[in-house]
Amino acid sequence: MDNLRKLDLNLLLTLDALLKDPNVTRTARTLNLSQSTVSVQLGKLRKSLDDPLFLPGPRGMRPTARAELLRTSLRQALALLDKAVSSPGPFIPAESTHIWKIIAADYCETTVLLPVLTNLRREAPGTRLAVMENANSQIAQAVGQDKIDLFFHIREEAPQGLRCRKLFSEQYVLVSRIGHPLLKSAPTLKLFLELDYVMISPDGGGFWGSTDKALSEMGLSRKVVLSVQHFMFAVFTIATTDLVGMLPLRLVKDNPQLQYFMPPVDIPGFEMNMLWHEHLHLEPAHKWLRDLIMQSLEEH
């Protein structure tokens, strides 16, 4: 690297051109430079490399042995450098073997990733998708260390400084199994408070959520008897017991074992977002995946 620091890289372009055609006049024309500029650059090259590089011959200049040694390696090095600074080519899904790493809770596995899978397998069959579940405190670190490509989160609790795209707005509904003995129709407020609830606590062990906050502001409370960390376990529990839950509509609307009702109190919903690090924003494969996710959700 010390040798490179002594050289202007433009001099190497001139040397490469002279090795292709050892004629100062024609090389100047090829590089769109004046003949005197090329002559000055050749002088600098001779001094830096401590070799005349080109000597007079019967038919013009001839490369020295040192110049001949440089010919192939210089051309390869310049080609690699040109490739390194060139804009990346288009992403071709059908030819890709890319591995995407995504953080998603089981709610987003079901409502975001599941609708994407069919399109992903059809359009990019050689790619692979690794889905992980991380604690909130680990997400920012994982994104910053290039360990993941995307994650899904509500905007209010997402780490700062990331790119963000809204996926959809979600609302909570009261969910029970079909045939629940107390829920033949939408419940009154009195019945709503008397039901036995399962709730999701992503961090584990919590018995307080957005429904409880809304009820508390009205001076009311409900009966939460089970707290779980995963949405799908809550769904299974509701489908097989008389427990009920306040769950996101997208998670349950197509489940034939469940019925749902609008609650008798106003429970704020949430906005689900897709987030990624700035350094991936213009990467063609990453942009293709983000667009595919949006397209798949619009079709679903």
Backbone bond lengths (Angstrom), bond angles and torsions (degrees), N, CA, C in turn:
res aa  C-N    CA-C-N  psi(-1)  N-CA   C-N-CA  omega(-1)  CA-C   N-CA-C  phi
1 M - - - 1.459 - - 1.522 111.74 -
2 D 1.351 117.13 -29.11 1.465 119.44 179.36 1.520 111.13 -61.24
3 N 1.345 117.06 -37.54 1.458 120.35 178.92 1.520 111.81 -64.95
4 L 1.343 116.28 -36.78 1.462 119.78 -179.89 1.522 111.44 -66.61
5 R 1.340 116.28 -35.16 1.464 119.10 -179.01 1.521 112.23 -62.66
6 K 1.302 116.83 -21.88 1.466 120.69 -179.26 1.531 111.81 -83.80
7 L 1.328 116.75 -10.44 1.470 120.52 -172.47 1.522 111.56 -113.70
8 D 1.312 114.53 141.15 1.452 121.40 165.64 1.534 106.20 -80.84
9 L 1.346 116.51 126.04 1.466 119.12 -177.02 1.535 112.28 -60.29
10 N 1.322 117.24 -25.21 1.464 119.48 176.86 1.527 111.44 -63.33
11 L 1.338 116.23 -28.60 1.465 119.22 177.53 1.522 110.88 -64.78
12 L 1.340 115.76 -34.68 1.463 119.11 179.34 1.520 110.99 -69.18
13 L 1.324 117.24 -33.31 1.463 120.14 175.31 1.534 110.26 -64.43
14 T 1.325 115.47 -39.85 1.460 119.07 177.63 1.519 111.06 -65.74
15 L 1.340 116.72 -42.45 1.462 120.19 178.58 1.525 110.56 -61.68
16 D 1.327 117.07 -43.11 1.466 120.42 178.85 1.525 110.97 -60.71
17 A 1.328 116.34 -41.79 1.469 120.06 179.31 1.527 111.36 -65.97
18 L 1.342 116.72 -39.40 1.470 119.62 178.90 1.524 111.84 -68.38
19 L 1.320 116.93 -32.17 1.465 119.74 177.44 1.530 110.57 -69.36
20 K 1.324 116.94 -30.06 1.461 119.81 176.13 1.528 110.85 -75.00
21 D 1.320 115.68 -36.32 1.466 120.83 -178.78 1.531 107.67 -147.08
22 P 1.328 119.01 94.49 1.464 122.32 -174.78 1.523 113.51 -73.92
23 N 1.317 115.33 60.38 1.461 121.92 178.56 1.528 107.33 -138.85
24 V 1.337 116.29 118.36 1.465 120.94 -173.63 1.522 111.14 -62.08
25 T 1.311 117.27 -41.40 1.474 120.65 -177.24 1.527 111.11 -64.01
26 R 1.325 116.39 -48.95 1.474 119.40 -178.72 1.531 111.33 -68.72
27 T 1.335 116.26 -37.24 1.465 119.26 178.49 1.527 110.69 -63.88
28 A 1.328 116.50 -40.45 1.466 120.24 177.51 1.522 110.46 -59.53
29 R 1.338 115.93 -41.34 1.467 120.38 179.44 1.535 110.09 -65.86
30 T 1.317 117.17 -41.96 1.478 121.36 179.87 1.521 111.71 -62.56
31 L 1.337 116.44 -41.13 1.469 121.25 -177.05 1.518 112.84 -88.01
32 N 1.326 116.11 0.08 1.460 121.06 -178.04 1.533 111.14 58.98
33 L 1.330 114.88 43.25 1.457 122.27 177.79 1.530 108.99 -123.25
34 S 1.323 115.36 166.67 1.463 118.45 174.64 1.528 109.78 -79.35
35 Q 1.300 115.72 157.09 1.468 119.66 179.39 1.522 111.04 -61.79
36 S 1.334 116.67 -38.51 1.467 119.64 -179.88 1.525 111.49 -65.21
37 T 1.343 117.40 -34.91 1.473 120.64 178.35 1.515 110.65 -65.00
38 V 1.331 116.70 -44.65 1.462 120.11 178.46 1.526 110.26 -62.79
39 S 1.327 117.86 -38.89 1.470 120.97 178.89 1.525 110.44 -64.26
40 V 1.331 116.80 -41.15 1.473 120.63 178.16 1.530 109.85 -64.11
41 Q 1.321 116.92 -43.78 1.462 120.66 -179.90 1.527 111.02 -63.62
42 L 1.307 117.11 -39.73 1.466 119.93 177.61 1.523 110.26 -62.81
43 G 1.325 117.28 -38.73 1.462 120.51 176.53 1.521 111.72 -61.74
44 K 1.332 116.72 -41.73 1.459 120.43 178.39 1.523 111.00 -64.83
45 L 1.324 116.07 -40.06 1.460 119.87 178.17 1.529 111.17 -62.31
46 R 1.314 116.91 -44.72 1.463 120.54 179.27 1.521 111.45 -59.23
47 K 1.328 115.52 -40.78 1.458 119.30 179.87 1.521 111.61 -69.18
48 S 1.341 116.82 -44.65 1.475 120.80 -177.49 1.520 111.95 -66.21
49 L 1.331 116.35 -39.41 1.464 120.49 -176.24 1.526 112.77 -94.28
50 D 1.327 115.61 -3.30 1.469 121.25 177.32 1.524 111.15 54.69
51 D 1.320 115.20 47.96 1.467 120.98 -179.15 1.523 107.43 -158.19
52 P 1.324 118.97 141.93 1.471 120.20 179.24 1.519 113.79 -66.06
53 L 1.338 117.30 -22.07 1.465 124.57 176.03 1.536 113.46 67.28
54 F 1.304 118.10 -47.36 1.462 121.03 178.34 1.530 108.65 -134.23
55 L 1.332 115.20 136.68 1.466 121.38 179.70 1.522 109.55 -123.27
56 P 1.363 116.89 152.42 1.472 119.22 178.75 1.524 110.66 -62.52
57 G 1.318 115.58 139.77 1.455 121.55 177.05 1.506 110.23 -134.35
58 P 1.327 116.81 176.65 1.487 120.07 -178.21 1.523 112.60 -63.17
59 R 1.352 118.08 -25.16 1.475 121.42 -179.72 1.520 111.12 -122.44
60 G 1.291 117.50 38.30 1.451 122.01 -178.57 1.514 111.54 106.51
61 M 1.338 116.25 -158.19 1.456 119.76 -176.77 1.531 111.00 -79.38
62 R 1.345 114.47 146.20 1.470 121.00 175.25 1.522 108.87 -120.74
63 P 1.354 117.89 136.76 1.466 120.13 178.07 1.524 110.69 -65.06
64 T 1.328 116.10 143.95 1.460 120.83 172.99 1.522 108.91 -75.78
65 A 1.335 115.37 173.61 1.472 119.98 177.99 1.532 110.56 -60.56
66 R 1.334 116.24 -38.40 1.468 120.04 179.55 1.530 110.08 -64.40
67 A 1.318 116.18 -42.19 1.464 119.66 179.18 1.524 111.30 -63.85
68 E 1.337 116.31 -40.01 1.458 119.40 177.85 1.526 111.72 -63.03
69 L 1.326 116.96 -37.53 1.466 120.54 177.21 1.529 111.69 -63.52
70 L 1.323 115.51 -32.12 1.463 120.24 -178.75 1.528 113.12 -77.89
71 R 1.331 117.12 -21.93 1.465 121.10 -167.95 1.540 112.81 -52.37
72 T 1.326 117.50 -59.63 1.472 120.81 -173.57 1.520 111.61 -70.16
73 S 1.339 117.15 -48.10 1.462 120.02 -177.11 1.522 111.69 -64.22
74 L 1.346 117.39 -36.84 1.460 120.48 178.34 1.519 110.77 -65.52
75 R 1.316 116.73 -43.21 1.469 119.92 -179.93 1.529 111.05 -63.39
76 Q 1.332 116.37 -41.44 1.466 120.07 178.71 1.528 110.96 -65.37
77 A 1.341 115.94 -42.66 1.460 120.00 -178.81 1.528 111.35 -64.28
78 L 1.323 116.90 -42.26 1.464 119.94 178.84 1.525 111.53 -66.94
79 A 1.323 116.96 -34.91 1.472 120.36 177.42 1.522 110.63 -65.58
80 L 1.333 116.16 -41.93 1.468 119.99 177.94 1.515 111.06 -65.16
81 L 1.325 116.73 -41.83 1.456 120.85 179.21 1.525 110.87 -63.63
82 D 1.323 116.01 -42.00 1.458 120.36 178.44 1.526 111.30 -62.10
83 K 1.331 115.20 -40.14 1.465 119.77 178.47 1.517 111.05 -66.22
84 A 1.339 116.16 -38.19 1.461 120.71 -177.57 1.520 112.38 -64.79
85 V 1.334 116.66 -35.88 1.469 119.58 -176.20 1.532 112.24 -96.70
86 S 1.318 117.55 -2.19 1.463 120.49 178.68 1.521 110.45 -78.55
87 S 1.308 116.21 154.27 1.459 120.79 175.39 1.527 108.92 -64.67
88 P 1.349 117.34 141.67 1.462 118.77 179.23 1.524 111.08 -62.91
89 G 1.299 115.35 146.64 1.456 120.06 179.35 1.517 111.27 -71.98
90 P 1.298 117.22 173.10 1.470 120.34 -179.87 1.527 111.42 -65.27
91 F 1.324 115.51 147.32 1.458 120.64 176.22 1.527 108.80 -79.73
92 I 1.317 115.73 127.86 1.465 120.83 -179.56 1.536 107.48 -110.47
93 P 1.319 118.00 97.40 1.465 121.30 -174.15 1.522 114.05 -53.77
94 A 1.328 117.03 -43.23 1.463 120.70 -175.27 1.519 112.93 -65.13
95 E 1.347 117.94 -20.58 1.460 121.55 -178.14 1.521 112.73 -104.62
96 S 1.323 117.52 -4.99 1.466 120.82 -171.28 1.533 112.49 -79.97
97 T 1.341 115.31 147.23 1.474 122.40 171.76 1.528 109.03 -120.18
98 H 1.298 116.00 29.59 1.469 122.77 -176.09 1.531 110.82 -62.91
99 I 1.321 116.10 146.45 1.470 122.08 172.29 1.523 107.27 -114.02
100 W 1.319 116.74 118.32 1.460 121.25 177.00 1.526 109.78 -99.39
101 K 1.330 114.97 138.12 1.463 121.10 179.16 1.525 108.25 -115.03
102 I 1.331 115.38 123.71 1.461 120.85 -172.21 1.525 109.88 -131.84
103 I 1.323 115.85 137.40 1.467 121.59 172.59 1.524 107.73 -98.16
104 A 1.324 116.09 125.92 1.463 120.50 -179.57 1.520 110.07 -153.58
105 A 1.320 116.02 131.38 1.469 120.35 170.35 1.526 108.47 -69.85
106 D 1.328 116.61 167.01 1.466 118.31 -176.30 1.526 112.14 -64.37
107 Y 1.328 117.78 -26.22 1.470 119.88 174.25 1.527 110.47 -60.53
108 C 1.333 117.37 -46.20 1.464 120.75 -179.37 1.520 111.99 -75.36
109 E 1.323 118.08 -27.93 1.464 119.55 172.99 1.529 109.86 -57.97
110 T 1.337 115.45 -41.13 1.460 120.82 -176.53 1.516 112.50 -80.27
111 T 1.333 117.70 -43.30 1.459 120.77 -171.65 1.525 113.87 -92.30
112 V 1.346 118.11 -20.23 1.470 120.60 -178.61 1.529 111.17 -112.71
113 L 1.331 117.09 -54.38 1.460 119.81 -172.59 1.525 112.95 -75.96
114 L 1.310 117.32 -39.31 1.466 119.04 -179.38 1.530 112.33 -58.46
115 P 1.337 119.56 -42.75 1.469 118.73 176.72 1.531 113.57 -65.80
116 V 1.340 117.59 -20.38 1.465 121.24 -177.20 1.531 112.01 -84.24
117 L 1.329 117.30 -28.09 1.462 121.11 -167.27 1.528 113.88 -57.71
118 T 1.313 117.42 -43.35 1.470 119.65 -178.01 1.524 110.81 -60.27
119 N 1.342 116.88 -47.29 1.464 120.47 179.19 1.525 111.34 -65.44
120 L 1.324 116.96 -38.65 1.462 120.68 -179.18 1.525 110.80 -64.71
121 R 1.323 117.60 -44.54 1.463 120.73 -179.15 1.528 111.30 -68.15
122 R 1.319 117.03 -33.96 1.457 120.16 -179.66 1.534 111.25 -73.47
123 E 1.322 117.67 -44.05 1.462 120.77 -172.49 1.523 113.76 -89.20
124 A 1.330 116.87 -27.75 1.475 119.86 -178.66 1.524 109.53 -136.64
125 P 1.337 117.62 66.60 1.472 121.27 -172.26 1.522 114.21 -65.31
126 G 1.332 118.29 -19.79 1.457 120.15 -179.24 1.514 114.20 -88.29
127 T 1.340 117.30 -4.36 1.458 120.80 -179.47 1.522 110.66 -86.34
128 R 1.337 114.45 163.55 1.463 120.37 177.67 1.521 109.49 -132.54
129 L 1.324 114.98 152.98 1.460 121.61 -176.06 1.521 108.98 -126.25
130 A 1.338 116.45 121.21 1.461 121.76 177.26 1.522 108.02 -107.50
131 V 1.332 116.63 117.66 1.463 121.79 -177.91 1.526 108.59 -107.82
132 M 1.327 114.98 127.64 1.458 121.06 -177.54 1.519 109.95 -126.92
133 E 1.319 114.83 157.03 1.450 120.45 176.82 1.519 108.01 -119.87
134 N 1.331 116.86 119.54 1.456 121.97 -178.59 1.519 110.51 -121.35
135 A 1.323 115.40 153.78 1.453 120.26 172.14 1.524 109.31 -67.58
136 N 1.338 116.62 151.64 1.462 120.43 -178.10 1.518 112.35 -54.10
137 S 1.325 116.71 -37.45 1.459 120.97 -176.49 1.528 112.14 -66.83
138 Q 1.322 118.25 -19.13 1.456 122.05 -177.06 1.530 113.33 -96.19
139 I 1.327 116.95 -11.40 1.457 119.93 -172.59 1.515 111.80 -65.41
140 A 1.348 117.00 -51.19 1.468 120.05 -176.94 1.518 111.16 -59.03
141 Q 1.325 116.60 -40.70 1.472 120.42 179.43 1.524 110.81 -65.21
142 A 1.323 116.66 -43.00 1.468 120.14 -179.30 1.519 111.47 -64.22
143 V 1.344 117.08 -41.00 1.463 120.78 179.17 1.523 110.25 -64.97
144 G 1.324 116.79 -46.56 1.453 121.19 -177.90 1.513 113.72 -65.33
145 Q 1.326 117.71 -29.06 1.465 121.63 -178.65 1.526 112.52 -91.76
146 D 1.318 117.05 10.82 1.469 120.88 176.09 1.523 112.23 67.80
147 K 1.335 117.38 24.07 1.454 119.92 179.80 1.516 112.47 -85.33
148 I 1.320 117.67 -18.64 1.458 120.54 179.23 1.528 109.59 -136.28
149 D 1.327 115.36 159.66 1.459 121.63 178.51 1.524 112.17 -98.49
150 L 1.325 116.28 -41.65 1.460 122.09 -175.62 1.509 110.12 -142.95
151 F 1.330 115.64 155.22 1.462 118.45 163.53 1.522 108.64 -148.11
152 F 1.307 115.88 162.57 1.457 122.79 -176.27 1.523 108.66 -117.76
153 H 1.326 115.44 135.33 1.463 118.59 -175.46 1.523 108.72 -162.93
154 I 1.333 115.27 158.34 1.458 118.52 170.81 1.523 107.42 -73.51
155 R 1.321 115.35 143.70 1.465 121.33 -171.03 1.529 111.85 -59.58
156 E 1.320 117.41 -39.83 1.471 121.30 -173.47 1.528 112.56 -62.09
157 E 1.324 117.57 -29.77 1.464 120.58 -175.18 1.530 112.87 -107.21
158 A 1.327 117.59 6.17 1.467 120.73 -177.63 1.527 110.78 -80.19
159 P 1.332 117.98 148.77 1.465 121.03 175.47 1.526 111.16 -59.18
160 Q 1.324 115.66 149.76 1.460 120.84 -179.67 1.533 111.05 -78.49
161 G 1.333 115.78 160.29 1.458 121.41 171.85 1.511 115.17 81.57
162 L 1.339 118.07 16.80 1.465 121.14 -179.75 1.527 110.33 -112.20
163 R 1.301 115.07 155.41 1.458 120.57 171.42 1.529 108.71 -68.44
164 C 1.321 116.78 146.13 1.465 120.12 -174.35 1.525 110.44 -143.77
165 R 1.325 115.16 140.41 1.464 120.98 176.56 1.520 108.84 -138.87
166 K 1.309 116.70 127.48 1.458 120.64 -179.74 1.522 110.71 -69.15
167 L 1.325 116.26 132.72 1.460 121.38 176.56 1.526 111.40 -94.76
168 F 1.331 116.03 -49.61 1.460 120.05 179.67 1.531 109.48 -170.74
169 S 1.324 114.49 165.97 1.466 121.36 171.43 1.522 108.12 -100.51
170 E 1.308 115.93 142.69 1.464 121.21 -175.78 1.524 110.13 -124.85
171 Q 1.324 116.68 151.97 1.456 122.10 177.04 1.521 109.73 -129.02
172 Y 1.336 115.88 153.65 1.457 121.44 177.85 1.522 110.44 -93.10
173 V 1.333 115.23 141.34 1.462 121.56 175.04 1.530 109.11 -130.87
174 L 1.310 114.86 157.54 1.466 120.45 175.62 1.528 108.00 -82.44
175 V 1.324 117.11 125.92 1.467 121.95 -173.27 1.522 110.37 -120.84
176 S 1.320 115.49 137.80 1.468 121.31 173.94 1.516 108.73 -144.32
177 R 1.317 115.91 170.43 1.458 119.02 173.72 1.518 109.50 -72.38
178 I 1.310 115.91 151.17 1.461 119.37 172.78 1.531 108.18 -65.06
179 G 1.317 115.97 133.13 1.454 120.23 -177.58 1.522 113.64 91.14
180 H 1.325 117.22 8.90 1.470 119.90 177.61 1.532 108.15 -57.75
181 P 1.344 118.08 130.69 1.463 120.59 -172.73 1.527 114.71 -63.80
182 L 1.324 118.48 -22.26 1.460 120.67 -176.18 1.524 113.38 -104.37
183 L 1.333 117.11 -6.21 1.457 119.48 -173.61 1.538 111.20 -123.30
184 K 1.307 114.38 81.32 1.464 121.01 174.41 1.529 110.91 -90.47
185 S 1.335 115.50 -19.95 1.462 122.09 179.46 1.519 107.81 -154.51
186 A 1.318 116.80 -179.21 1.461 120.67 -179.12 1.527 109.68 -57.12
187 P 1.328 117.75 134.19 1.466 120.60 -173.38 1.529 112.45 -77.25
188 T 1.310 114.22 152.40 1.465 119.78 168.07 1.523 108.63 -74.09
189 L 1.314 117.10 167.58 1.466 120.23 177.85 1.525 110.06 -61.30
190 K 1.320 117.37 -38.65 1.462 121.23 -179.77 1.527 110.88 -60.78
191 L 1.328 116.97 -47.82 1.466 120.16 179.23 1.528 110.95 -67.10
192 F 1.316 116.70 -38.79 1.461 121.26 179.03 1.526 111.20 -54.85
193 L 1.312 116.60 -38.80 1.468 120.96 -178.28 1.527 111.94 -78.41
194 E 1.336 117.46 -22.99 1.464 121.02 -175.57 1.522 113.84 -88.32
195 L 1.316 118.07 -14.74 1.461 121.60 -177.47 1.529 111.33 -69.48
196 D 1.350 116.03 155.91 1.469 121.96 176.30 1.536 109.17 -93.15
197 Y 1.337 115.42 124.51 1.464 119.99 -171.53 1.533 112.91 -109.95
198 V 1.337 114.05 146.30 1.456 122.00 161.94 1.524 105.83 -105.58
199 M 1.335 116.97 140.65 1.462 119.53 177.31 1.512 110.22 -132.52
200 I 1.338 115.09 158.27 1.466 120.70 -179.72 1.519 108.72 -99.01
201 S 1.327 114.96 127.20 1.465 122.33 175.58 1.525 107.17 -123.48
202 P 1.343 118.43 94.44 1.473 120.87 -174.02 1.527 114.22 -54.66
203 D 1.323 117.06 -34.00 1.461 120.11 180.00 1.528 112.06 -85.83
204 G 1.324 117.04 -8.98 1.461 121.48 175.13 1.513 114.03 94.31
205 G 1.342 115.80 130.38 1.454 121.54 170.28 1.507 117.11 84.73
206 G 1.329 118.63 1.55 1.454 120.71 -177.73 1.522 112.60 -83.94
207 F 1.322 115.94 146.19 1.467 121.74 177.61 1.525 110.77 -124.94
208 W 1.316 116.16 23.70 1.464 121.28 -176.60 1.526 108.44 -139.39
209 G 1.329 115.53 127.02 1.465 119.99 -179.93 1.509 111.25 -141.37
210 S 1.326 116.53 -164.48 1.468 120.40 -176.54 1.525 112.16 -63.93
211 T 1.337 117.26 -34.08 1.467 119.66 176.71 1.521 110.71 -64.34
212 D 1.337 116.27 -43.70 1.469 120.34 -179.16 1.525 111.17 -65.84
213 K 1.328 116.35 -35.84 1.465 119.61 178.22 1.525 110.74 -65.27
214 A 1.346 116.78 -43.78 1.460 120.52 179.07 1.528 111.24 -63.47
215 L 1.328 116.30 -41.59 1.464 119.77 178.73 1.523 111.10 -67.10
216 S 1.324 116.86 -39.50 1.466 121.03 -179.81 1.518 111.35 -60.43
217 E 1.335 116.20 -37.37 1.466 119.65 179.46 1.525 111.63 -67.36
218 M 1.343 116.23 -16.75 1.466 121.45 176.55 1.519 111.63 -99.54
219 G 1.340 116.15 2.56 1.455 120.88 -177.63 1.516 112.63 76.68
220 L 1.340 117.52 25.08 1.457 122.31 -176.10 1.531 110.07 -122.85
221 S 1.324 116.51 169.07 1.466 121.57 175.29 1.523 109.28 -152.06
222 R 1.314 117.04 158.63 1.455 122.97 177.37 1.528 109.20 -114.87
223 K 1.340 116.06 -178.27 1.455 121.09 -175.79 1.535 109.76 -113.31
224 V 1.333 116.63 97.58 1.459 121.43 176.98 1.521 107.95 -93.39
225 V 1.338 116.79 116.31 1.463 120.52 -176.09 1.524 113.12 -106.90
226 L 1.346 116.72 -11.50 1.463 120.28 -178.44 1.522 109.32 -144.51
227 S 1.335 115.91 130.27 1.464 122.09 176.44 1.522 108.46 -119.38
228 V 1.338 116.92 126.15 1.466 121.49 -179.00 1.529 109.41 -129.45
229 Q 1.319 116.51 162.30 1.453 120.45 -177.36 1.526 113.54 -92.43
230 H 1.326 117.75 -18.11 1.456 120.34 -171.72 1.527 111.86 -121.00
231 F 1.325 115.32 135.93 1.458 121.30 -178.37 1.517 112.09 -61.48
232 M 1.336 117.36 -42.55 1.455 118.78 -173.73 1.521 112.24 -69.28
233 F 1.336 118.22 -29.20 1.459 119.32 173.93 1.521 110.20 -68.40
234 A 1.346 116.41 -37.42 1.466 119.49 176.04 1.526 110.61 -62.91
235 V 1.329 116.90 -42.09 1.470 121.20 178.81 1.529 110.10 -60.96
236 F 1.336 116.73 -45.94 1.469 120.28 -179.93 1.528 110.99 -63.66
237 T 1.323 115.98 -40.07 1.466 120.37 179.53 1.519 110.87 -62.54
238 I 1.329 116.52 -45.47 1.463 120.53 -179.82 1.525 111.16 -64.70
239 A 1.336 116.95 -36.97 1.464 120.75 -178.12 1.524 112.69 -70.59
240 T 1.318 118.25 -19.88 1.470 120.70 -172.84 1.531 113.52 -120.29
241 T 1.335 117.35 2.42 1.472 120.79 178.12 1.525 108.70 -136.98
242 D 1.320 116.08 -176.19 1.462 120.72 175.78 1.529 112.14 -95.15
243 L 1.313 117.29 8.96 1.456 119.16 172.04 1.521 109.40 -70.47
244 V 1.324 115.76 151.37 1.458 121.80 177.17 1.522 107.99 -122.08
245 G 1.333 116.10 172.98 1.455 119.14 179.40 1.514 111.68 -155.68
246 M 1.316 114.45 156.23 1.460 121.22 170.78 1.526 106.90 -97.16
247 L 1.331 115.99 104.13 1.462 121.00 -172.87 1.527 111.25 -123.56
248 P 1.341 117.10 158.45 1.471 120.37 175.83 1.529 111.07 -63.48
249 L 1.320 116.19 136.95 1.463 121.83 -175.67 1.531 112.59 -58.56
250 R 1.328 118.42 -42.47 1.461 121.19 -177.33 1.529 112.27 -60.34
251 L 1.302 116.37 -27.47 1.453 120.61 -176.81 1.524 112.19 -74.36
252 V 1.337 117.96 -26.07 1.465 120.47 -169.76 1.522 114.92 -122.13
253 K 1.328 118.23 -10.23 1.464 119.76 -168.51 1.519 113.86 -63.28
254 D 1.342 117.59 -26.36 1.465 120.10 -177.86 1.528 112.96 -107.47
255 N 1.326 116.71 11.58 1.466 120.35 -179.04 1.532 109.49 -84.84
256 P 1.336 118.94 115.97 1.474 120.78 -175.26 1.528 113.43 -69.68
257 Q 1.328 118.22 -11.77 1.468 120.56 -179.58 1.526 112.53 -89.53
258 L 1.333 115.92 -8.58 1.461 119.33 -171.52 1.519 112.04 -119.38
259 Q 1.331 114.12 155.47 1.451 121.97 170.10 1.530 107.71 -126.33
260 Y 1.306 115.94 155.08 1.466 117.41 -179.99 1.527 110.19 -141.34
261 F 1.340 114.12 155.41 1.457 122.40 -178.00 1.527 108.55 -137.69
262 M 1.310 115.13 153.24 1.455 118.98 171.04 1.528 107.94 -71.84
263 P 1.312 118.66 134.17 1.462 120.27 -178.60 1.531 111.16 -71.16
264 P 1.334 117.40 156.04 1.470 120.80 -179.13 1.532 112.97 -79.42
265 V 1.311 117.36 3.11 1.470 122.11 175.04 1.524 107.86 -127.49
266 D 1.321 115.37 155.79 1.466 120.63 -178.33 1.530 109.42 -83.37
267 I 1.343 115.94 111.23 1.467 121.97 179.37 1.530 108.19 -108.23
268 P 1.331 118.51 119.67 1.469 119.87 -179.00 1.533 111.74 -60.04
269 G 1.306 116.50 137.97 1.456 121.24 174.78 1.525 110.49 -86.49
270 F 1.326 116.33 -156.01 1.457 119.39 -179.38 1.525 109.79 -151.36
271 E 1.321 115.08 164.45 1.464 123.02 177.65 1.515 108.50 -109.31
272 M 1.330 116.47 122.67 1.463 120.43 178.45 1.521 109.09 -92.26
273 N 1.330 114.61 132.96 1.457 120.91 -176.24 1.523 111.79 -124.76
274 M 1.308 114.61 154.67 1.462 123.15 171.39 1.528 106.92 -104.83
275 L 1.342 117.03 130.60 1.457 120.83 -175.65 1.519 111.08 -128.62
276 W 1.346 115.62 148.81 1.461 120.67 179.48 1.522 109.24 -156.62
277 H 1.335 115.67 163.50 1.455 121.50 -177.82 1.528 110.84 -78.66
278 E 1.331 115.17 150.05 1.462 121.55 -178.33 1.531 112.55 -56.28
279 H 1.336 117.42 -36.65 1.467 119.15 -174.46 1.533 112.71 -68.22
280 L 1.344 117.26 -12.58 1.466 120.99 177.80 1.526 112.66 -100.01
281 H 1.315 116.73 -3.15 1.461 120.08 -168.64 1.532 113.00 -60.53
282 L 1.316 118.33 -40.44 1.465 121.52 -176.58 1.526 113.15 -98.79
283 E 1.316 118.33 2.32 1.464 121.48 -178.24 1.537 108.70 -69.30
284 P 1.341 118.80 123.58 1.477 120.92 -171.26 1.523 114.46 -56.90
285 A 1.342 118.01 -43.73 1.464 119.78 -178.68 1.519 110.70 -65.10
286 H 1.317 116.07 -40.40 1.460 120.54 -179.35 1.527 111.04 -65.68
287 K 1.321 115.86 -43.72 1.466 119.86 178.49 1.528 110.33 -62.22
288 W 1.333 117.19 -39.80 1.465 120.35 178.79 1.527 110.74 -60.96
289 L 1.337 116.96 -43.61 1.460 120.19 -179.77 1.524 110.92 -64.18
290 R 1.315 117.40 -43.15 1.469 120.25 179.40 1.524 110.74 -60.65
291 D 1.325 115.91 -43.92 1.475 119.45 179.52 1.527 111.09 -65.99
292 L 1.339 116.84 -36.90 1.461 119.95 178.87 1.526 110.89 -64.86
293 I 1.323 117.02 -39.51 1.467 120.58 177.74 1.526 110.40 -61.55
294 M 1.332 116.74 -46.22 1.462 119.86 179.57 1.531 110.91 -62.86
295 Q 1.309 116.79 -44.35 1.462 121.28 179.91 1.530 110.65 -61.19
296 S 1.323 117.17 -43.95 1.463 121.37 -177.18 1.524 111.39 -66.29
297 L 1.333 117.27 -37.39 1.464 120.12 178.66 1.526 111.12 -69.35
298 E 1.321 116.61 -34.80 1.468 119.62 177.24 1.521 111.34 -67.58
299 E 1.329 117.09 -32.23 1.475 120.93 -179.47 1.518 111.58 -78.69
300 H 1.334 116.58 -26.71 1.464 120.83 -170.81 1.532 111.86 -75.59
